[in-house]
Amino acid sequence: MQPISVLGISGSLRQGSFNTALLRAAQGVAPAGMSITIADLSKLPFYDGDIEVHSGIPAAAEDLRARIRAADAVLIASPEYNGSFTGVLKNAIDWASRPPHQAFAAKPVAIMGASGGSLGTVRSQLHLRDVLTMLDARLVNAPQVFVAAAQNKIEDGTLKDEPSLGFIRTLLENLAAWVTTLRG
């Protein structure tokens, strides 16, 4: 398999984020030839068109855009806040999708999420799929990875739940296959 570079994006800035833990778990179960790096969204300013018009796209936003464009694929892990994905993630998507050359166009993307609730991140992933479809991202449809009751499955920042690890492994295998298909 030709090497595949994946940019991981967590929708949480929290130090002990369950979703950042999912991205670290993905690094550990990635198929041979796939590398996953995790973006840092903590330096992104809130999207403001005035900043863009008067000062240009900020360095942190341009760096994220460049890293998305350079990656073969994107893996997003986000919690669910108030029935949707987080403002942190929406802000990152807003910066990355600014013209010209919005970063998600034709980009293979897989999503997953963890939360303390019993439904995992079902509703937030539905909303996120809508947004990414609008941006012409090439979504991996299955498996859908919803890690519910994450506080019982993640210990000291490490995902310990074997079924969840299996779903993540399969998601990454499907992402690799999708990247290979889209490469032609």
DRENLUM-961565 format. One record per residue (C-alpha): residue in three letters; x, z, y. Coordinates in nm, 4 decimals. Example, Ala and Ser with C-alpha at 12.3 -4.5 7.8 and 13.67 -1.06 7.14 Angstrom:
residues 2
<"ALA", <1.2300, 0.7800, -0.4500>>
<"SER", <1.3670, 0.7140, -0.1060>>
END
This chain:
residues 184
<"MET", <0.0000, 0.0000, 0.0000>>
<"GLN", <0.1241, -0.0881, 0.3486>>
<"PRO", <0.1744, 0.2338, 0.5503>>
<"ILE", <-0.1311, 0.3530, 0.7440>>
<"SER", <-0.0978, 0.5638, 1.0579>>
<"VAL", <-0.3967, 0.7809, 1.1440>>
<"LEU", <-0.4534, 0.9729, 1.4658>>
<"GLY", <-0.6466, 1.2944, 1.4073>>
<"ILE", <-0.8673, 1.4198, 1.6901>>
<"SER", <-1.0210, 1.7667, 1.6864>>
<"GLY", <-1.3313, 1.8307, 1.8946>>
<"SER", <-1.2213, 2.1914, 1.9421>>
<"LEU", <-0.9501, 2.3441, 2.1584>>
<"ARG", <-0.9844, 2.6868, 1.9933>>
<"GLN", <-0.6600, 2.8289, 1.8527>>
<"GLY", <-0.8258, 2.9120, 1.5191>>
<"SER", <-1.0403, 2.5975, 1.5087>>
<"PHE", <-1.2033, 2.5216, 1.1745>>
<"ASN", <-1.1946, 2.1527, 1.2640>>
<"THR", <-0.8258, 2.1466, 1.3434>>
<"ALA", <-0.7831, 2.3187, 1.0067>>
<"LEU", <-0.9727, 2.0267, 0.8492>>
<"LEU", <-0.7263, 1.7840, 1.0078>>
<"ARG", <-0.4326, 1.9841, 0.8733>>
<"ALA", <-0.5999, 1.9838, 0.5304>>
<"ALA", <-0.6350, 1.6053, 0.5597>>
<"GLN", <-0.2604, 1.5802, 0.6192>>
<"GLY", <-0.2087, 1.7588, 0.2880>>
<"VAL", <-0.4448, 1.5436, 0.0805>>
<"ALA", <-0.3806, 1.2043, 0.2423>>
<"PRO", <-0.3138, 0.9191, 0.0003>>
<"ALA", <0.0419, 0.7958, -0.0465>>
<"GLY", <0.1482, 0.5826, 0.2482>>
<"MET", <-0.0924, 0.7438, 0.4946>>
<"SER", <0.0422, 0.9624, 0.7755>>
<"ILE", <-0.1826, 1.1706, 0.9998>>
<"THR", <-0.0749, 1.3062, 1.3373>>
<"ILE", <-0.3012, 1.5321, 1.5429>>
<"ALA", <-0.3658, 1.4631, 1.9109>>
<"ASP", <-0.3597, 1.7428, 2.1680>>
<"LEU", <-0.6618, 1.7184, 2.3982>>
<"SER", <-0.5851, 2.0348, 2.5943>>
<"LYS", <-0.4238, 1.8481, 2.8877>>
<"LEU", <-0.7081, 1.5994, 2.9430>>
<"PRO", <-0.8872, 1.6501, 3.2746>>
<"PHE", <-1.2631, 1.6143, 3.2852>>
<"TYR", <-1.3571, 1.2511, 3.3198>>
<"ASP", <-1.4180, 1.1670, 3.6843>>
<"GLY", <-1.4507, 0.8094, 3.8039>>
<"ASP", <-1.3029, 0.9088, 4.1390>>
<"ILE", <-0.9787, 1.0123, 3.9686>>
<"GLU", <-0.9675, 0.6783, 3.7911>>
<"VAL", <-1.0372, 0.4794, 4.1112>>
<"HIS", <-0.8059, 0.6727, 4.3452>>
<"SER", <-0.5239, 0.7835, 4.1164>>
<"GLY", <-0.5563, 0.5714, 3.8057>>
<"ILE", <-0.6006, 0.6963, 3.4550>>
<"PRO", <-0.4170, 1.0306, 3.4199>>
<"ALA", <-0.1063, 1.0385, 3.2018>>
<"ALA", <-0.2699, 1.2565, 2.9342>>
<"ALA", <-0.5637, 1.0165, 2.9089>>
<"GLU", <-0.3411, 0.7095, 2.9019>>
<"ASP", <-0.1315, 0.8719, 2.6300>>
<"LEU", <-0.4432, 0.9331, 2.4196>>
<"ARG", <-0.5610, 0.5745, 2.4758>>
<"ALA", <-0.2210, 0.4388, 2.3732>>
<"ARG", <-0.2054, 0.6583, 2.0642>>
<"ILE", <-0.5529, 0.5471, 1.9524>>
<"ARG", <-0.4658, 0.1811, 2.0072>>
<"ALA", <-0.1338, 0.2196, 1.8209>>
<"ALA", <-0.2858, 0.3990, 1.5211>>
<"ASP", <-0.4252, 0.2010, 1.2310>>
<"ALA", <-0.7228, 0.4384, 1.2208>>
<"VAL", <-0.8711, 0.7522, 1.3752>>
<"LEU", <-0.9946, 1.0646, 1.1946>>
<"ILE", <-1.2244, 1.2866, 1.4009>>
<"ALA", <-1.3168, 1.6446, 1.3102>>
<"SER", <-1.5628, 1.8174, 1.5386>>
<"PRO", <-1.7828, 2.1259, 1.5342>>
<"GLU", <-2.1479, 2.1156, 1.6271>>
<"TYR", <-2.2474, 2.2686, 1.9603>>
<"ASN", <-2.6158, 2.2835, 2.0488>>
<"GLY", <-2.7013, 2.0176, 1.7921>>
<"SER", <-2.4382, 1.7658, 1.9035>>
<"PHE", <-2.0636, 1.7141, 1.9165>>
<"THR", <-1.8516, 1.8950, 2.1715>>
<"GLY", <-1.7903, 1.8238, 2.5361>>
<"VAL", <-1.4171, 1.8251, 2.4625>>
<"LEU", <-1.4630, 1.5338, 2.2224>>
<"LYS", <-1.7037, 1.3482, 2.4512>>
<"ASN", <-1.4547, 1.3802, 2.7352>>
<"ALA", <-1.1752, 1.2385, 2.5174>>
<"ILE", <-1.3974, 0.9495, 2.4084>>
<"ASP", <-1.4957, 0.8816, 2.7702>>
<"TRP", <-1.1316, 0.8566, 2.8795>>
<"ALA", <-1.0306, 0.6496, 2.5753>>
<"SER", <-1.3147, 0.4046, 2.6204>>
<"ARG", <-1.2443, 0.3065, 2.9813>>
<"PRO", <-1.1792, -0.0625, 3.0409>>
<"PRO", <-0.9727, -0.2606, 3.0109>>
<"HIS", <-0.8994, -0.2530, 2.6405>>
<"GLN", <-1.1167, 0.0400, 2.5401>>
<"ALA", <-0.9349, 0.2070, 2.2533>>
<"PHE", <-1.2135, 0.2320, 1.9937>>
<"ALA", <-1.3055, -0.1406, 1.9803>>
<"ALA", <-1.2708, -0.2600, 1.6183>>
<"LYS", <-1.0842, 0.0611, 1.5294>>
<"PRO", <-1.1464, 0.2073, 1.1812>>
<"VAL", <-1.2789, 0.5632, 1.2288>>
<"ALA", <-1.3713, 0.8378, 0.9838>>
<"ILE", <-1.5497, 1.1569, 1.0889>>
<"MET", <-1.5925, 1.5018, 0.9408>>
<"GLY", <-1.6757, 1.8463, 1.0645>>
<"ALA", <-1.6892, 2.2165, 0.9910>>
<"SER", <-1.9109, 2.4900, 1.1288>>
<"GLY", <-2.0229, 2.8384, 1.0441>>
<"GLY", <-2.3832, 2.7289, 0.9948>>
<"SER", <-2.5587, 2.6244, 0.6771>>
<"LEU", <-2.5872, 2.2546, 0.7669>>
<"GLY", <-2.2269, 2.1990, 0.8636>>
<"THR", <-2.2170, 1.9363, 1.1344>>
<"VAL", <-2.4989, 1.7069, 1.0248>>
<"ARG", <-2.6624, 1.6630, 1.3665>>
<"SER", <-2.3385, 1.6320, 1.5610>>
<"GLN", <-2.2100, 1.3622, 1.3280>>
<"LEU", <-2.5305, 1.1626, 1.3747>>
<"HIS", <-2.4795, 1.1708, 1.7519>>
<"LEU", <-2.1117, 1.0900, 1.7183>>
<"ARG", <-2.1901, 0.7900, 1.4960>>
<"ASP", <-2.4252, 0.6580, 1.7666>>
<"VAL", <-2.1562, 0.6838, 2.0342>>
<"LEU", <-1.8834, 0.5294, 1.8187>>
<"THR", <-2.1129, 0.2445, 1.7152>>
<"MET", <-2.1759, 0.1699, 2.0839>>
<"LEU", <-1.7983, 0.1449, 2.1256>>
<"ASP", <-1.7681, -0.1001, 1.8328>>
<"ALA", <-1.5690, 0.1405, 1.6136>>
<"ARG", <-1.5593, 0.0475, 1.2436>>
<"LEU", <-1.6985, 0.3619, 1.0824>>
<"VAL", <-1.6383, 0.4789, 0.7287>>
<"ASN", <-1.9857, 0.5556, 0.5977>>
<"ALA", <-1.9112, 0.7731, 0.2961>>
<"PRO", <-1.8590, 1.0360, 0.1975>>
<"GLN", <-2.0047, 1.2360, 0.4796>>
<"VAL", <-1.7969, 1.5514, 0.5063>>
<"PHE", <-1.9972, 1.8508, 0.6287>>
<"VAL", <-1.8130, 2.1799, 0.5723>>
<"ALA", <-2.0819, 2.4480, 0.6056>>
<"ALA", <-2.0105, 2.8230, 0.6182>>
<"ALA", <-1.6541, 2.7355, 0.7158>>
<"GLN", <-1.5668, 3.0997, 0.7778>>
<"ASN", <-1.5895, 3.1482, 0.3988>>
<"LYS", <-1.3783, 2.8399, 0.3162>>
<"ILE", <-1.0978, 2.8524, 0.5715>>
<"GLU", <-0.8534, 3.1418, 0.5560>>
<"ASP", <-0.5704, 3.1858, 0.8069>>
<"GLY", <-0.6171, 2.8285, 0.9262>>
<"THR", <-0.6056, 2.6787, 0.5764>>
<"LEU", <-0.8966, 2.5132, 0.3979>>
<"LYS", <-0.9132, 2.6772, 0.0543>>
<"ASP", <-1.2359, 2.5203, -0.0746>>
<"GLU", <-1.1563, 2.2668, -0.3493>>
<"PRO", <-1.4855, 2.0727, -0.3255>>
<"SER", <-1.4333, 2.0263, 0.0505>>
<"LEU", <-1.0737, 1.9157, -0.0086>>
<"GLY", <-1.2039, 1.6651, -0.2628>>
<"PHE", <-1.4520, 1.5204, -0.0126>>
<"ILE", <-1.1759, 1.4897, 0.2486>>
<"ARG", <-0.9468, 1.3208, -0.0041>>
<"THR", <-1.2191, 1.0672, -0.0896>>
<"LEU", <-1.2939, 1.0086, 0.2794>>
<"LEU", <-0.9266, 0.9299, 0.3391>>
<"GLU", <-0.9092, 0.6991, 0.0371>>
<"ASN", <-1.2118, 0.5135, 0.1731>>
<"LEU", <-1.0539, 0.5024, 0.5187>>
<"ALA", <-0.7365, 0.3541, 0.3664>>
<"ALA", <-0.9416, 0.0937, 0.1795>>
<"TRP", <-1.1323, 0.0099, 0.4991>>
<"VAL", <-0.8093, -0.0324, 0.6983>>
<"THR", <-0.6741, -0.2596, 0.4232>>
<"THR", <-0.9955, -0.4661, 0.4226>>
<"LEU", <-0.9949, -0.5031, 0.8014>>
<"ARG", <-0.6285, -0.6042, 0.8004>>
<"GLY", <-0.7314, -0.8964, 0.5772>>
END
